[in-house]
Amino acid sequence: MKILVTGGAGFIGCNFVRQVLAQGKVERIVNLDALTYAGSLSNLESLPNSERHVFVRGDICDEKLVEMLFAEHGFDAVINFAAESHVDRSISSSAPFVHTNVEGTRVLLDAALYHGVKRFVQISTDEVYGSRKEGSFGEESRLEPRSPYSATKAAADLLALSYYSTHGLDVVITRSTNNYGPYQHPEKFIPLFITNALQGHDCPLYGNGENVRDWLFVGDNCSGIWTVFEKGVAGSVYNIGGGNERKNADVARLVVTLAGGSESLIKSVADRKGHDFRYSVDCGKARALGWSAKTKFDEGLVATVKWYRQNEGWWRSRLSH
């Protein structure tokens, strides 16, 4: 089996590549990544079964490059991680998000359709559902994205599903909750608080910290994506959540403490524009395929803090990006 993984030098993508190579289930992974600030070749060092991994630097919006790769390798499947993903950056400038998240997905879908790819996995987010105070979102819930980032991901989801309805392309979509773990860029909440606490710097907490997120260890998300890839029904969406809903303020205190800092480092700052209050998803469909999250939040967080302690050079090199 030959798979094109896009965005495989980024946070979730590189963890997925590591996990799949370690399982030894693929003949080859071609990893297409533009190496923006969020991706790095250092994320791909010491890969298991590295002879089965081919890295290509390039943009998924580059139609000539994408066509060349499909023609050369004869992919059986595409797993599209490539995306601009930081909400704050999307608020400052939405253009790169529309370009990569929507147009890039279109380029990949067209190539997959033309070359008869057997399965296309679109990696999405629970943020496409918007916010809710009670209950959980199911896969059939209305999409109400509230940031430019989540709006472009929702658009990509609908575009992918249209290729299933219109052309019969085998498409499945995963929508995960907030991921954490090794190789996550230090602009994101948990690694930001870890690295700031390790340096004795202030840790900026949006608003009153009452916003709620469901935290999912990245390895559990990767196993969920693989399960959907192998067993998911064409044209279907699958939520992947950790079952670890926590208030941001509680997570902030736990992270800072584990990193050896004082809670006095946590400083309230002006809230993010359009800040979603709570995310929560029902993962019954994914569990019916045989998947479940295995990592308890406290254990995953301890392992994550340990990784950042041991990889100071990695995260310090990214602080200026």
N, C-alpha and C positions, 0 to 999 in steps of 0.2 A: 504494500500500500504506500502510495506517494501522496504526501499532504503539503499543501501550501499553508503556512502559518504567517499571517501578516501581523506586524507589531510584536514580533516575537523577541525583541530586545528590550521591551518595556517590562513593567512590573508583573502583571498577570501573565503576559505572554511568555516571558523567560521562565517563569515557574512552571508553566504548562509544558514548554519544550523539555525542560529537565525531567519532569514526571513521565512524559510519554516516552522519551528516549530510554529512561531507566526501565520502563516496562518492556521494551524491546518489541513492541507490536507493529512498528512501521519500518518499511524498507528505507524511506528517506523523508526527512522534513526539510523543505526549502523555506527558509526564514527571510521574509521580505520586510525590511524596516528602514525608515528614512533617517534613523538616528537623530531625531530632534533632541531637545534637552531631556526628554523623558525616557529616552532609550540609550543604551550604551553597550558596546562590545564587551565591556568588563562584566556585564550581566551574564555573558555566555561563556565565561572561562570555565575550564574543567568540566565540560559537559560529559555525562555518561554516554557511551556509544557514539562519540563525536563523529566517527566516520559516516554516520547516517544523517548528519546535519550539514546543510549547505546554507551559508549566509549570503544574502544579496542586499546591498544597500540601495534603496530606491523608494520612490513615492508610489503609493497605490493609485494615485491619480494619473500616473504616467502610463497612458494606454499602450504605447509601443513597448515599454518594458514589460508590462503585465502580459501582453499578448506573446511576447518572446518567451517568457517563463512558462506559460501554459503550453505553448507549442513544443518547447524543448523537453519538458519533464512529464507531460501527460498526467496531470494530477488526478487522483481519485476523489479528493475532497479539498475544500477550502475552509479554514477556520480564521475568521476575521476579527482579530483583536485591535487592529490599527485604529487609533482614534485620538483626537484631542479630548482630554478628560477632566481638566480642572475647572470647576465651576467658576471660581473667582476670575480666572483668565478669560472665560467665555463672557463674563459680564463686562470686562474691560474691552474685549474685541471679539466679536462673534465670527468674523470672516474665516479665520483658519478652521473653525469648528464646522462651518457649513462646507468648506472645501474638502476636508478630509473625511468627516463623518458621513456626509451625504454623497457628494460627488465621487469620493473614493470607493464607497460601497457600490455605487452604480457601475463603476469601471469593473470591479471584481465580479459583480453579478453578470454583466454582459459577457465577460470572458468565460465564466463558469458555464453559462448557457451555451455559448458557441462551441465550447470544447466538450460538452457532454459530461461535466463533472457529476459524480454520483451523489454528493452531499455538500451543502453549503451551510456552515454554522455561523450565524451572526451573533457576536458577543455584545450584549446590551446591558442595561442597568435598571434597577428598580425605580430609579428617579423618573422614568418615563410616566409612571403612574401619578406623580405628584405627591401631595402630603395628605395624611389622615390622622385624626386624633384617636380613633378607636377601630378595632377590627384589623383585618389584613387584606391586602390586595390579592385577588386571583388573576390568573392569566387573561381572563375575559374582562377584567375591569377596564373602565374607560381610561384612555391616556390623557393626562392633564399635566404635561411637563411645565415647569415654572422657571427654568433658566435656559439661556441659549444652548448650553451644553446638552441638557436633557431633551430639549426640543429637537436638536439635530439627531440625537440617538433615536428618538421616537420616529422621526422622518425616515431614518435608515431602516428601522424595523418594518415600517409599513411598505417601504420600497421592496425590501426583501420578500415580504409576504405576497406582494403583488406579482413577483416573478414566479412564485409557486402557483397562484391562482390563474395567472394569464398564460404562462409558458410551461407550467408543470415542472419547474426546477425544484429539486428536493432541497427545501430550506427548513432549518430549525433554528430557533432563537433561544438563547439563555439570558435571563435577567437576574443578575445577582445583587445582593445587598452589599454594604460597604466592606471591602476587602482590607486585610492587613497582613503583614508578614514581611519576610526578607525581600530586599531589592525595591522597596517602594520609595519613590522620590520623596525627599524630606520636605516638600511643600505640602504634603498631605497631613491630615490631623495627627494621627498616631506617631508617625516618624518625625514630624515637626516637634511634637512635645518631647519625644525621646531625645532627639539631638539637641534641642534647646536646654533640656534639663541636664544633660551630660556636660554641657558647656557652662551651666549656671546662668543661662539667659532667661529672660521673661518668656512665658508661654501664653500666647494670646488666645483667649477663649471668647468666641462670638456671643454677644448678648449676655443673657443670664445663665446660659449653659443647660437650659431645660430641654433643648431639642434632643430627640431620641433617634438613635440609629441601631440597626441590627448588624452586628459584626460577624464577619465570615472569614475564617483563616484561608489564606490564598490557596493552600494545598487542597482544602476541601472543595473550593470552587473549581479547581482544575480537575479533580476527580468527577465532579458533577458535570462539567462540560464534556469530559470523555464519555460519561455514561449516556448523556443526551446524544452525542455523536454516534455512539454505537446502537442505541436502542430507541431514540426519540422517533415520534411519528412525523412524517413529512408535513409541513405546513403548520406545525405546532410551536407553541411558546412554553418554556419551562422556567419557573421561578427557582432560584437557588439561594437559600438563606441560611444563616448560621444559628438562628434561634437564640441569639444573644442580644436582646434589646437592652440598651443602656442609655442613660442620660449623658450628654457630652461632658457635663461637669463631673460626673462620677468616673467616667473614663479618664478624664484629664488628671484627676487626683491619683488614680491608680497608676497611670503611666509615669507620672512625675515621681511618685514614691518608688516604683520599681527601678527607675533610672537613678535613684539615689539623690533626688532633689527635694527641696522643701515645697510644700503646697503654696507658700508665699510667692513662688515664681509664677503662679497662675494669675493672669491679669485679664479682667474683662475689657473687651474692646467693642466698638460699634458693631452692631449686628450686620451680617451680610444682607444685601438687597434680595428680597424675595426668598428668604431663608425658609426652606421646608421644615415644618415642625417635627414630623415623625414619618419614618418609613417602616413598613411591615408587610411581609409577603407570606402567602400560603404556599408551601412547597410540596403539597400533596402529590402533584403530578410527577415531580422528580423522584419522590420517595417510592412511587408506584413502579418506577423503573429499576428500583433496587439501590438508589443512592441515599445517603444520609450524611450530614456533617458529623465528623468524628472528634473534632478538636474543641475542647472546652475553652471558653474565652480566657480565663485566667492562665491556663497552661500555655495557650498560644501566645498570649501577651508576654509571658516570661521568656519564652523562646525568641520572640521578636526583639525584645529589649536586649537579650544576650547577643543576638546577631548584630545589632547596631553597635554594641560595645566592642565586638570583635572585628568590626569592619569600618573603623573610623575613617580610614583613608578613602573608602568608597563614598561615604556620605559627605565628607568634607569637600570632595571634588565636585559635588553637585550643588553646593550652597550658593554659588554665584549665578546659577542658571534659573 
